[in-house]
Amino acid sequence: MFASEVYQERRSRLKKSMSNGLVLFFGNQESPMSYPDTVYPFVQDANFLYFWGLDSPGFAALIDLDSGAETIFGKNPTVEQILWGGPQPDLADAQAVCGAEKALDRDKLDGLVKQAMDQGRKVHFLPQYRGENRIWLQELTGISPGQSGQKASTELIRAIVALREIKTADEVAELEKAVDLTAQMVFQTMRDIKPGYTEKEAAARAVCTAQLESGTSFPIILTTQGYYMHIRGHENVMRAGDVVIQDCGAESQLHYAGDITRTLPVSGRFSEAQKALYNIVLKAQLAAIEAMAPGVEFRKVHKLAALVTVKGLQELGIMHGDAEEAVALGAHALFWPAGLGHMIGLGVHDMEELGEDYVGYTGTIKRSIQFGTDRLRMAKPLKSGMVMTVEPGLYFVPGLIKLWSGERRLSQFINYDMVDKYKDLAGYRIEDDVLVTDTGYRVLGKPIPKTAAQVEELCHES
């Protein structure tokens, strides 16, 4: 964890940005897999981790915005818990980590929250995504699990987004550790893949690379069916001529996430058609990264990448017509039905548990309702200190092609005869994690090869 002063300073800034009442934080609890003593790997709530630094289950916390008091709540471990689970932090340890003024038994939280509510004081809390904490919230406030999201404090959400979206130098350093470890996952797969190798084998070895250090930031995506953007299975056998999308992330010891994607040729060489599609994605990614700077709306960066993509497809005869108009009407979404990227930090989709529209949009910049563009997670202006993924792609999705082709949808821009010739060429995505700086941008981590020639050089040749 960071020094306790880091968490104290974060809470101080939060208090200055809010009005009055209590702020109630829930840490996560352990969740049983099949019976109480067998639990899923523990993952702490990112907001609790950000403000309190405690990476153990069962804690909660209160900030009194009126008095400024900060209290952590938990339970001292029993002898039996230590016997079975090993050393665990007690309340004194927890207080030292987070620098709170008080540390109280968790049973006292109920009375303090109810007293505040009886006095008519506002109790601010965040949307709860874990069932255990929704029930805990109901026990404390009477708010039903189904209403917890509706009753969450928008003032608190907006205050936290404003704080967490700007990464400090220490946070950027953690993100770079995560990116560098993620790169090792990619390099491992580059060394491994060959015809006859299974996705399961490649995924297992890549994940093991991260687990030997600090673990993964999300379940690995590794597939020859790259037209399905987030497919989770690893059942396919790699064949000569296939390309593999590997979208993976490791995390630092402090749980900052990496998120990198590379598209890899199984036989060690892209075909000419595959290389042409790959280079379109690379050109779109490089143009998008180059456009990033403080004040630039990310939705405009997305549009630029879409425009580069359309022009590249036009050169192959897959699209035609006016490129600007094609993007405006969403014709590119047949091949790229997704957004350009998302924030990354203490979570691979940083803060999206608070609500994507709070994180990526504003009161004046609203989400598009157009297919494809409606999946853009981030649209608002960039700021120095934000860290974004930049991940354009090309996807030949069989079901989507069948639907659009049958309707001849937007055929003034799409050459369906040429689409038919390319439809078996799977999917392509290239992703890096990019810091917005005062003067522009910086791609985080040590360079991970991404030109077609560099990728071919590192991949196994059959």
C-alpha positions as CSV (number, residue, x, y, z in Angstrom):
1,M,0.0,0.0,0.0
2,F,1.0,3.6,-0.3
3,A,1.9,5.6,2.9
4,S,-1.1,6.4,5.1
5,E,-0.6,10.1,4.3
6,V,-1.6,9.3,0.7
7,Y,-5.0,8.1,1.8
8,Q,-5.5,10.9,4.3
9,E,-4.8,13.4,1.6
10,R,-7.3,11.8,-0.8
11,R,-10.0,11.8,1.9
12,S,-9.2,15.5,2.6
13,R,-9.7,16.4,-1.0
14,L,-13.0,14.5,-1.0
15,K,-14.2,16.3,2.0
16,K,-13.4,19.7,0.5
17,S,-15.4,18.8,-2.6
18,M,-18.6,17.8,-0.8
19,S,-21.2,19.6,1.2
20,N,-22.5,17.9,4.4
21,G,-23.6,14.7,6.0
22,L,-21.9,11.3,6.3
23,V,-20.0,9.4,3.6
24,L,-20.4,5.6,4.0
25,F,-17.9,3.3,2.4
26,F,-18.2,-0.4,2.1
27,G,-15.2,-2.7,1.6
28,N,-15.9,-6.0,-0.1
29,Q,-16.5,-9.2,1.8
30,E,-15.6,-12.7,1.0
31,S,-18.0,-14.6,-1.2
32,P,-18.4,-18.4,-0.8
33,M,-18.0,-20.6,-3.9
34,S,-19.8,-23.7,-2.9
35,Y,-19.9,-23.7,0.9
36,P,-18.9,-21.0,3.5
37,D,-15.3,-22.1,4.0
38,T,-14.4,-22.2,0.3
39,V,-14.4,-18.6,-1.1
40,Y,-13.7,-16.9,-4.4
41,P,-10.4,-15.0,-4.5
42,F,-10.9,-11.8,-2.6
43,V,-11.0,-8.6,-4.7
44,Q,-11.3,-5.3,-2.7
45,D,-13.7,-2.6,-3.9
46,A,-11.6,-0.1,-5.8
47,N,-13.1,3.0,-4.2
48,F,-12.5,1.6,-0.7
49,L,-8.9,0.8,-1.8
50,Y,-8.4,4.3,-3.2
51,F,-9.5,6.1,-0.1
52,W,-8.6,3.7,2.7
53,G,-5.9,1.4,1.4
54,L,-7.2,-1.7,3.1
55,D,-6.9,-4.9,1.1
56,S,-8.7,-7.2,3.4
57,P,-12.4,-8.2,3.7
58,G,-15.0,-7.1,6.1
59,F,-14.2,-3.4,6.6
60,A,-16.4,-0.3,6.3
61,A,-15.7,3.4,6.9
62,L,-17.4,6.7,7.7
63,I,-16.4,10.3,6.9
64,D,-18.3,12.9,8.8
65,L,-18.3,15.9,6.4
66,D,-19.5,18.3,9.1
67,S,-16.9,17.5,11.8
68,G,-14.2,16.0,9.5
69,A,-14.0,12.8,11.6
70,E,-12.8,9.7,9.8
71,T,-13.6,6.2,11.3
72,I,-12.8,2.7,10.1
73,F,-15.0,-0.2,11.2
74,G,-14.0,-3.9,11.3
75,K,-13.5,-6.9,13.5
76,N,-10.4,-8.2,15.2
77,P,-9.6,-11.7,13.9
78,T,-10.5,-14.6,16.2
79,V,-8.0,-17.3,17.1
80,E,-9.8,-19.7,14.8
81,Q,-9.7,-17.3,11.9
82,I,-5.9,-16.9,12.3
83,L,-5.5,-20.7,12.8
84,W,-7.2,-21.4,9.4
85,G,-6.4,-18.3,7.5
86,G,-3.0,-17.1,8.8
87,P,-2.1,-13.6,10.0
88,Q,-4.9,-11.1,9.4
89,P,-5.0,-7.3,10.1
90,D,-6.7,-6.2,13.3
91,L,-8.3,-2.9,13.9
92,A,-5.0,-1.3,15.0
93,D,-3.3,-2.5,11.8
94,A,-6.1,-1.2,9.7
95,Q,-6.0,2.2,11.4
96,A,-2.3,2.5,10.8
97,V,-2.6,1.6,7.1
98,C,-5.3,4.2,6.3
99,G,-4.5,6.9,8.9
100,A,-8.1,7.2,10.2
101,E,-8.7,9.0,13.5
102,K,-10.7,6.2,15.0
103,A,-11.1,2.4,14.6
104,L,-14.2,0.8,15.9
105,D,-15.9,-2.5,16.0
106,R,-18.1,-3.1,13.0
107,D,-21.2,-3.6,15.2
108,K,-21.1,0.1,16.2
109,L,-21.6,1.3,12.6
110,D,-25.3,0.5,12.7
111,G,-26.0,2.9,15.6
112,L,-24.0,5.7,14.1
113,V,-25.7,5.5,10.7
114,K,-29.2,5.3,12.2
115,Q,-28.5,8.2,14.5
116,A,-27.5,10.3,11.6
117,M,-30.6,9.4,9.7
118,D,-32.9,10.1,12.7
119,Q,-31.3,13.5,12.8
120,G,-32.2,14.1,9.2
121,R,-28.6,14.1,8.0
122,K,-27.7,13.0,4.5
123,V,-25.9,9.6,4.3
124,H,-23.9,9.5,1.0
125,F,-23.1,6.1,-0.4
126,L,-22.1,4.6,-3.8
127,P,-24.0,2.1,-6.1
128,Q,-23.4,-1.4,-4.7
129,Y,-22.6,-4.2,-7.2
130,R,-22.0,-7.0,-4.6
131,G,-25.0,-8.7,-3.1
132,E,-23.5,-8.9,0.3
133,N,-23.0,-5.2,0.5
134,R,-26.5,-4.5,-0.8
135,I,-27.8,-6.5,2.1
136,W,-25.5,-4.7,4.5
137,L,-26.7,-1.3,3.2
138,Q,-30.3,-2.4,3.7
139,E,-29.5,-3.4,7.3
140,L,-28.0,0.0,8.0
141,T,-30.4,2.3,6.1
142,G,-33.5,0.3,5.3
143,I,-32.9,0.9,1.5
144,S,-33.8,-2.3,-0.4
145,P,-31.2,-4.0,-2.6
146,G,-33.2,-3.1,-5.7
147,Q,-33.1,0.6,-4.8
148,S,-29.5,0.9,-3.8
149,G,-28.4,2.2,-7.2
150,Q,-31.3,4.7,-7.5
151,K,-30.6,6.0,-4.0
152,A,-26.8,6.4,-4.4
153,S,-25.4,9.8,-4.0
154,T,-24.7,11.6,-7.3
155,E,-22.7,14.2,-5.4
156,L,-20.4,11.5,-4.1
157,I,-20.1,9.8,-7.4
158,R,-19.2,13.0,-9.2
159,A,-16.7,14.0,-6.5
160,I,-14.9,10.6,-6.7
161,V,-14.8,10.6,-10.5
162,A,-13.2,14.1,-10.4
163,L,-10.5,12.8,-8.0
164,R,-9.8,9.4,-9.4
165,E,-9.7,10.3,-13.1
166,I,-6.5,12.2,-12.6
167,K,-3.6,9.9,-11.8
168,T,-0.7,11.0,-9.6
169,A,2.9,10.2,-10.5
170,D,2.8,7.3,-8.0
171,E,-0.3,5.9,-9.6
172,V,1.2,6.2,-13.1
173,A,4.3,4.3,-11.8
174,E,2.0,1.5,-10.7
175,L,0.2,1.4,-14.0
176,E,3.5,1.2,-15.8
177,K,4.5,-1.8,-13.6
178,A,1.2,-3.4,-14.7
179,V,1.7,-2.7,-18.3
180,D,5.3,-4.1,-18.3
181,L,4.0,-7.3,-16.7
182,T,1.2,-7.5,-19.3
183,A,3.8,-7.2,-22.0
184,Q,5.4,-10.3,-20.7
185,M,2.1,-12.1,-21.1
186,V,2.0,-11.0,-24.7
187,F,5.6,-12.0,-25.3
188,Q,4.9,-15.4,-23.8
189,T,2.1,-16.0,-26.3
190,M,4.2,-14.8,-29.2
191,R,6.8,-17.4,-28.3
192,D,4.2,-20.2,-27.9
193,I,1.7,-20.0,-30.7
194,K,1.9,-22.4,-33.6
195,P,-0.5,-24.5,-35.7
196,G,-1.9,-27.3,-33.5
197,Y,-1.5,-25.3,-30.3
198,T,-4.7,-24.8,-28.3
199,E,-6.1,-21.5,-27.1
200,K,-6.3,-23.1,-23.6
201,E,-2.6,-23.9,-23.6
202,A,-1.7,-20.4,-24.7
203,A,-4.0,-18.7,-22.3
204,A,-2.8,-20.8,-19.4
205,R,0.8,-20.0,-20.0
206,A,0.1,-16.2,-20.4
207,V,-1.9,-16.1,-17.2
208,C,0.8,-18.0,-15.3
209,T,3.3,-15.4,-16.4
210,A,1.2,-12.8,-14.5
211,Q,0.3,-15.0,-11.6
212,L,4.0,-15.6,-10.8
213,E,4.2,-11.9,-10.1
214,S,0.9,-10.3,-8.9
215,G,-2.0,-11.7,-10.9
216,T,-4.3,-10.6,-13.7
217,S,-6.5,-7.6,-13.9
218,F,-9.3,-9.4,-15.8
219,P,-9.9,-12.8,-17.3
220,I,-7.8,-13.2,-20.4
221,I,-9.3,-13.0,-23.9
222,L,-7.3,-15.2,-26.3
223,T,-9.1,-16.5,-29.4
224,T,-9.0,-17.3,-33.1
225,Q,-12.6,-16.1,-33.2
226,G,-11.5,-12.5,-32.8
227,Y,-14.7,-11.2,-34.4
228,Y,-16.3,-11.8,-31.0
229,M,-14.7,-8.9,-29.1
230,H,-14.8,-10.3,-25.6
231,I,-15.3,-14.0,-26.0
232,R,-14.2,-15.9,-22.9
233,G,-13.9,-19.5,-24.0
234,H,-10.5,-21.1,-25.0
235,E,-11.7,-24.2,-26.8
236,N,-10.3,-23.8,-30.3
237,V,-7.2,-25.4,-31.8
238,M,-5.0,-22.9,-33.7
239,R,-4.7,-23.6,-37.4
240,A,-2.2,-22.5,-40.0
241,G,-3.4,-19.2,-41.4
242,D,-5.4,-18.2,-38.3
243,V,-4.8,-14.9,-36.4
244,V,-5.2,-14.8,-32.6
245,I,-6.5,-11.8,-30.7
246,Q,-4.9,-11.7,-27.2
247,D,-6.5,-9.1,-24.9
248,C,-5.0,-9.4,-21.5
249,G,-3.9,-7.5,-18.4
250,A,-1.7,-8.0,-15.4
251,E,-2.0,-5.9,-12.2
252,S,0.6,-4.3,-10.0
253,Q,0.9,-5.3,-6.3
254,L,-1.3,-2.3,-5.5
255,H,-3.9,-3.5,-7.9
256,Y,-3.4,-1.0,-10.7
257,A,-4.4,-2.6,-14.0
258,G,-2.7,-3.1,-17.4
259,D,-4.8,-3.8,-20.5
260,I,-3.0,-4.6,-23.8
261,T,-4.2,-6.3,-27.0
262,R,-2.2,-7.7,-29.9
263,T,-3.2,-9.6,-32.9
264,L,-0.9,-12.4,-33.7
265,P,-0.4,-14.7,-36.8
266,V,-0.4,-18.4,-35.8
267,S,1.9,-19.4,-38.6
268,G,4.3,-16.5,-38.0
269,R,3.3,-14.5,-41.0
270,F,0.2,-12.6,-41.9
271,S,-1.4,-13.3,-45.3
272,E,-1.5,-10.2,-47.6
273,A,-5.2,-9.8,-46.9
274,Q,-4.7,-10.1,-43.1
275,K,-1.8,-7.7,-43.2
276,A,-3.9,-5.1,-45.1
277,L,-6.6,-5.3,-42.4
278,Y,-4.1,-5.3,-39.6
279,N,-2.4,-2.2,-41.0
280,I,-5.7,-0.3,-41.2
281,V,-6.2,-0.9,-37.4
282,L,-2.6,0.1,-36.7
283,K,-2.9,3.3,-38.7
284,A,-6.2,4.2,-36.9
285,Q,-4.6,3.5,-33.5
286,L,-1.5,5.6,-34.2
287,A,-3.7,8.5,-35.5
288,A,-5.9,8.3,-32.4
289,I,-2.9,8.3,-30.0
290,E,-1.3,11.2,-31.8
291,A,-4.5,13.3,-31.5
292,M,-4.7,12.9,-27.7
293,A,-4.0,16.1,-25.6
294,P,-5.7,18.0,-22.8
295,G,-9.0,19.6,-23.9
296,V,-9.5,17.2,-26.8
297,E,-12.9,15.4,-26.7
298,F,-12.3,11.7,-26.7
299,R,-15.4,11.3,-28.9
300,K,-13.6,13.3,-31.6
301,V,-10.5,11.0,-31.2
302,H,-12.9,8.1,-31.7
303,K,-14.4,9.7,-34.8
304,L,-10.9,10.3,-36.2
305,A,-10.0,6.6,-35.8
306,A,-13.3,5.7,-37.5
307,L,-12.5,7.9,-40.4
308,V,-9.0,6.4,-40.8
309,T,-10.6,3.0,-40.7
310,V,-13.2,3.8,-43.4
311,K,-10.6,5.3,-45.7
312,G,-8.5,2.2,-45.3
313,L,-11.4,-0.1,-46.1
314,Q,-12.2,2.1,-49.1
315,E,-8.6,1.4,-50.4
316,L,-9.4,-2.3,-50.3
317,G,-12.8,-1.8,-52.0
318,I,-14.8,-2.9,-49.0
319,M,-16.3,0.5,-48.5
320,H,-17.0,3.4,-50.9
321,G,-18.6,6.8,-51.0
322,D,-18.0,9.9,-48.8
323,A,-15.9,8.8,-45.8
324,E,-17.2,11.6,-43.5
325,E,-20.8,10.8,-44.3
326,A,-20.2,7.1,-43.8
327,V,-18.9,7.7,-40.3
328,A,-21.7,10.2,-39.5
329,L,-24.3,7.6,-40.5
330,G,-22.5,4.7,-38.7
331,A,-21.6,2.6,-41.7
332,H,-18.2,1.7,-40.1
333,A,-20.0,0.0,-37.3
334,L,-20.5,-3.1,-39.4
335,F,-16.7,-3.6,-39.0
336,W,-16.1,-1.8,-35.7
337,P,-19.2,-1.9,-33.5
338,A,-17.4,-0.6,-30.4
339,G,-15.8,2.4,-28.8
340,L,-12.2,3.5,-29.0
341,G,-11.3,3.0,-25.3
342,H,-11.9,3.5,-21.6
343,M,-10.2,4.9,-18.5
344,I,-7.8,2.5,-16.7
345,G,-6.5,2.6,-13.2
346,L,-7.6,0.7,-10.1
347,G,-9.6,-1.5,-12.3
348,V,-9.4,-2.3,-16.0
349,H,-12.6,-0.2,-16.7
350,D,-11.7,2.4,-14.2
351,M,-14.7,3.6,-12.0
352,E,-17.4,2.1,-14.3
353,E,-19.0,0.6,-11.2
354,L,-20.0,4.2,-10.5
355,G,-21.9,4.4,-13.8
356,E,-20.4,4.8,-17.2
357,D,-22.2,8.0,-18.0
358,Y,-20.7,9.7,-14.9
359,V,-17.2,8.6,-15.9
360,G,-17.2,9.2,-19.6
361,Y,-19.9,11.8,-20.2
362,T,-21.0,15.2,-18.9
363,G,-24.1,17.3,-18.6
364,T,-23.7,18.6,-22.2
365,I,-21.9,15.6,-23.8
366,K,-24.5,12.8,-24.0
367,R,-24.2,9.2,-25.2
368,S,-25.0,8.6,-28.9
369,I,-27.9,6.3,-29.7
370,Q,-26.3,5.2,-32.9
371,F,-25.3,1.5,-33.2
372,G,-21.6,1.1,-32.4
373,T,-21.0,4.7,-31.2
374,D,-23.4,4.0,-28.4
375,R,-20.7,1.7,-27.0
376,L,-18.2,4.5,-26.6
377,R,-17.4,4.5,-22.9
378,M,-15.6,7.8,-22.9
379,A,-16.5,10.9,-24.8
380,K,-15.7,13.9,-22.7
381,P,-12.6,16.2,-23.0
382,L,-9.3,14.7,-22.0
383,K,-7.3,16.1,-19.0
384,S,-3.6,15.8,-18.1
385,G,-3.3,12.9,-15.8
386,M,-6.0,10.7,-17.4
387,V,-5.0,7.3,-18.6
388,M,-6.9,5.8,-21.5
389,T,-6.9,2.6,-23.4
390,V,-6.8,3.1,-27.2
391,E,-8.0,0.0,-29.0
392,P,-9.6,0.3,-32.5
393,G,-10.4,-2.9,-34.3
394,L,-11.9,-4.5,-37.3
395,Y,-14.3,-7.4,-36.8
396,F,-16.0,-9.6,-39.4
397,V,-18.9,-10.8,-37.3
398,P,-20.8,-13.5,-39.2
399,G,-24.2,-12.8,-37.7
400,L,-23.9,-9.0,-38.1
401,I,-22.7,-9.3,-41.7
402,K,-25.6,-11.6,-42.5
403,L,-28.1,-9.2,-41.0
404,W,-26.8,-6.0,-42.7
405,S,-26.1,-7.8,-46.0
406,G,-29.7,-9.2,-46.0
407,E,-31.1,-5.7,-45.6
408,R,-28.4,-4.1,-47.8
409,R,-28.0,-1.6,-45.0
410,L,-26.1,1.5,-45.9
411,S,-25.1,-0.1,-49.2
412,Q,-24.2,3.4,-50.5
413,F,-21.1,3.0,-48.4
414,I,-20.6,-0.8,-48.1
415,N,-19.6,-3.1,-51.0
416,Y,-21.2,-6.3,-49.8
417,D,-19.6,-8.3,-52.6
418,M,-16.1,-7.4,-51.2
419,V,-17.3,-8.0,-47.7
420,D,-18.1,-11.5,-48.7
421,K,-14.5,-12.0,-49.8
422,Y,-13.1,-10.9,-46.5
423,K,-15.7,-12.3,-44.2
424,D,-13.6,-15.3,-43.1
425,L,-10.7,-13.2,-41.9
426,A,-11.8,-13.0,-38.3
427,G,-10.9,-10.0,-36.1
428,Y,-8.1,-7.5,-35.5
429,R,-7.4,-5.2,-32.5
430,I,-4.4,-3.3,-31.2
431,E,-4.5,-1.7,-27.8
432,D,-2.1,0.3,-25.6
433,D,-2.5,2.3,-22.4
434,V,-1.9,6.0,-22.9
435,L,-1.3,8.8,-20.3
436,V,-2.5,12.3,-21.2
437,T,0.3,14.7,-20.4
438,D,0.4,18.5,-20.2
439,T,1.7,18.7,-23.8
440,G,0.1,15.6,-25.4
441,Y,0.5,12.0,-24.5
442,R,2.8,9.2,-23.5
443,V,2.3,5.5,-24.2
444,L,2.9,3.7,-20.9
445,G,5.4,0.9,-20.4
446,K,8.3,-0.4,-22.4
447,P,7.4,-0.5,-26.1
448,I,5.5,-3.6,-27.1
449,P,6.0,-4.4,-30.9
450,K,3.0,-3.7,-33.0
451,T,4.0,-3.2,-36.6
452,A,3.2,-6.2,-38.8
453,A,6.9,-6.8,-39.4
454,Q,7.8,-6.6,-35.7
455,V,5.0,-9.0,-34.7
456,E,5.9,-11.5,-37.4
457,E,9.5,-11.4,-36.3
458,L,8.6,-12.3,-32.7
459,C,5.9,-14.9,-33.5
460,H,6.7,-18.5,-34.0
461,E,7.4,-19.5,-37.6
462,S,6.0,-22.8,-38.7
